[in-house]
Amino acid sequence: MAFPVPIDPDAHLTRRDAAAALSAAGYPTATATLATRASRGGGPVYRRYGSRVVYRWGDLLDWAERRLSAPMRSTSEADAA
């Protein structure tokens, strides 16, 4: 069963659920990627809830969409950039 994509942008997700929701929304993301980006930088904004990390769904989508390239019509456009 696929993880349900949250409807509410203010929904808070654990790191594991965040990775599953992003993947279900079409942005393949591993839990380890989120953990690495949290420690090295460049990841989505997160908050602490006690000892747990939680992500706001809207912040996750913003982060994922910023990682997308500009639209392309051929692979040669990617090579030129």
C-alpha positions in Angstrom: 0.0 0.0 0.0 1.4 3.4 -1.0 1.8 6.1 1.6 -1.1 8.7 1.4 0.0 12.1 0.2 -1.1 14.7 2.8 -3.7 17.3 1.7 -3.0 19.8 4.5 0.2 21.7 3.9 0.5 22.2 7.7 0.5 18.4 8.4 3.6 17.3 10.4 5.4 14.1 9.4 8.1 12.1 10.9 11.3 11.7 8.8 10.2 8.2 7.6 6.7 9.4 6.7 8.1 12.5 5.1 10.3 10.4 2.7 7.3 8.1 2.0 5.0 11.0 1.3 7.5 12.8 -1.0 8.0 9.5 -2.9 4.3 9.0 -3.2 3.9 12.5 -4.6 6.5 11.8 -7.3 9.7 13.1 -5.6 11.6 9.9 -4.9 13.4 10.5 -1.6 15.0 8.2 0.9 14.8 8.6 4.7 18.6 8.6 4.7 18.7 11.5 2.3 16.6 13.6 4.7 18.8 12.6 7.6 22.0 13.4 5.8 20.7 16.8 4.6 19.6 17.6 8.1 23.1 17.1 9.4 25.1 18.6 6.4 22.6 21.2 5.2 20.6 21.7 2.1 17.6 19.8 3.3 14.0 20.9 4.1 13.2 22.9 7.2 12.4 20.7 10.1 11.4 21.1 13.7 12.0 19.0 16.9 9.1 17.5 18.8 10.9 16.1 21.9 13.6 13.9 20.5 11.9 13.4 17.1 12.3 15.4 13.9 9.1 16.5 12.2 8.6 18.1 8.8 5.8 20.4 7.7 4.3 19.0 4.5 4.3 22.4 2.8 8.0 22.8 3.6 8.8 19.4 2.1 7.0 20.2 -1.1 8.8 23.6 -1.4 12.2 21.9 -0.9 11.4 19.2 -3.4 10.2 21.6 -6.1 13.3 23.8 -5.7 15.4 20.7 -6.6 13.6 20.3 -9.9 15.5 21.4 -13.0 14.0 23.8 -15.6 11.8 22.1 -18.2 13.8 20.5 -21.0 12.9 19.2 -24.4 16.0 17.1 -25.0 19.0 15.6 -23.1 21.3 18.0 -25.0 19.8 20.9 -23.1 21.0 19.3 -19.8 24.5 18.9 -21.2 24.6 22.6 -22.3 23.7 23.7 -18.8 
